[in-house]
């Protein structure tokens, strides 16, 4: 299969570079555009009902977190040896929603995510890779880490 746009969902874990290398290799072999996304979950949305009595919190995530995420994403792209790529830091209610929204908006036809291969209770609770797999409008490659 030949892909036109490969979207790598980076989580900044120790294994992210390995997953990114896999995504980059596929993009290069297919002559595809290559994009990297990192999702910062919007904690103010995630808290939801029942927390109305909490003191007013500063906006979360704050600009510092978003700036640090952009810097980390740039550093990861440099390690991958790619400078002419799309780098997106997205603020979304969940990592899954951020990744799937970007894939749809930018026409990705392959999403590459890392998967820890969890078993038991963690498997029942789900993971980002599993959530993306079941909601994606395109192919998904879960790289075992």
C-alpha positions as CSV (number, residue, x, y, z in Angstrom):
1,X,0.0,0.0,0.0
2,X,1.2,3.5,-0.8
3,X,0.5,6.2,1.6
4,X,0.2,10.0,0.9
5,X,0.3,11.4,4.4
6,X,1.8,9.6,7.5
7,X,0.9,11.1,10.9
8,X,3.1,10.0,13.8
9,X,1.4,10.5,17.3
10,X,4.3,11.3,19.7
11,X,4.0,10.9,23.4
12,X,7.6,11.9,24.4
13,X,8.2,8.5,26.1
14,X,11.7,7.0,25.9
15,X,10.4,4.8,23.1
16,X,9.0,7.6,21.0
17,X,12.1,7.9,18.8
18,X,11.8,4.2,17.8
19,X,8.2,4.7,16.8
20,X,9.0,7.9,15.0
21,X,11.8,6.1,13.0
22,X,9.3,3.6,11.9
23,X,6.8,6.3,10.8
24,X,9.6,8.2,9.0
25,X,10.8,5.1,7.2
26,X,7.3,4.4,5.9
27,X,6.8,8.0,4.8
28,X,10.1,8.0,3.0
29,X,9.5,4.7,1.2
30,X,6.1,5.9,0.0
31,X,7.2,9.5,-0.8
32,X,4.5,10.6,1.6
33,X,4.1,13.8,3.6
34,X,5.2,13.3,7.2
35,X,3.6,15.0,10.2
36,X,4.1,14.6,13.9
37,X,1.4,15.4,16.5
38,X,1.5,15.7,20.3
39,X,-1.7,16.1,22.2
40,X,-1.9,18.0,25.4
41,X,-5.1,17.0,27.1
42,X,-7.2,19.9,28.2
43,X,-7.6,19.3,31.9
44,X,-10.3,21.9,32.3
45,X,-12.5,19.9,30.0
46,X,-11.5,16.5,31.5
47,X,-12.5,17.5,35.1
48,X,-16.1,17.7,34.1
49,X,-19.1,17.7,36.5
50,X,-18.9,17.5,40.2
51,X,-16.0,19.9,40.5
52,X,-18.0,23.1,40.4
53,X,-17.0,23.9,44.0
54,X,-13.3,23.8,43.4
55,X,-11.6,27.2,43.5
56,X,-11.1,28.7,40.0
57,X,-8.0,27.1,38.5
58,X,-5.7,28.8,36.1
59,X,-6.4,27.8,32.5
60,X,-5.0,24.4,31.9
61,X,-2.8,23.6,30.1
62,X,-1.0,26.9,30.4
63,X,1.2,28.4,27.7
64,X,4.3,27.1,29.4
65,X,3.2,23.5,28.9
66,X,2.2,24.1,25.3
67,X,5.5,25.9,24.6
68,X,7.5,23.1,26.2
69,X,5.6,20.5,24.2
70,X,6.4,22.5,21.0
71,X,10.1,22.6,21.9
72,X,10.1,18.8,22.7
73,X,8.4,18.1,19.4
74,X,10.9,20.1,17.5
75,X,13.8,18.3,19.3
76,X,12.2,14.9,18.4
77,X,11.9,16.0,14.7
78,X,15.6,16.9,14.7
79,X,16.5,13.5,16.2
80,X,14.5,12.0,13.3
81,X,16.5,14.0,10.9
82,X,13.5,15.8,9.6
83,X,13.1,19.5,9.5
84,X,10.6,20.1,6.6
85,X,7.7,18.4,8.2
86,X,4.4,19.4,9.9
87,X,4.7,19.6,13.7
88,X,1.4,20.0,15.6
89,X,0.8,20.5,19.3
90,X,-2.9,20.1,19.8
91,X,-5.0,20.9,22.9
92,X,-7.9,18.5,23.0
93,X,-10.3,16.9,25.5
94,X,-8.5,13.5,25.0
95,X,-5.4,12.3,23.2
96,X,-7.6,10.1,21.0
97,X,-9.8,13.1,19.9
98,X,-6.7,15.2,19.2
99,X,-5.1,12.5,17.0
100,X,-8.3,11.6,15.1
101,X,-9.3,15.2,14.6
102,X,-5.9,16.1,13.1
103,X,-5.9,12.9,10.9
104,X,-9.3,13.9,9.5
105,X,-8.6,17.6,9.2
106,X,-5.2,17.1,7.4
107,X,-6.1,14.0,5.4
108,X,-3.7,11.5,6.9
109,X,-4.1,8.0,5.5
110,X,-1.8,6.3,8.1
111,X,-1.5,7.0,11.8
112,X,1.5,5.6,13.6
113,X,1.3,5.2,17.4
114,X,3.3,3.3,20.0
115,X,1.7,0.4,21.8
116,X,2.9,-1.0,25.0
117,X,1.1,-4.4,24.4
118,X,-0.6,-4.3,27.8
119,X,-2.6,-7.3,29.1
120,X,-5.2,-7.9,31.7
121,X,-6.8,-4.9,33.4
122,X,-4.9,-2.3,31.4
123,X,-6.1,-4.0,28.2
124,X,-9.7,-3.9,29.5
125,X,-9.4,-0.2,30.3
126,X,-8.1,0.5,26.9
127,X,-5.2,2.6,25.6
128,X,-4.6,5.4,23.3
129,X,-3.5,3.1,20.5
130,X,-6.6,1.0,20.9
131,X,-8.9,4.1,21.0
132,X,-7.2,5.5,17.8
133,X,-7.4,2.1,16.1
134,X,-11.2,1.8,16.6
135,X,-12.0,5.4,15.7
136,X,-9.6,6.1,12.9
137,X,-10.8,7.1,9.4
138,X,-7.6,5.5,7.9
139,X,-5.0,2.8,8.5
140,X,-3.3,2.6,11.9
141,X,0.1,1.1,12.6
142,X,0.6,0.3,16.3
143,X,4.4,-0.1,16.8
144,X,5.1,-2.4,19.8
145,X,7.4,-0.8,22.3
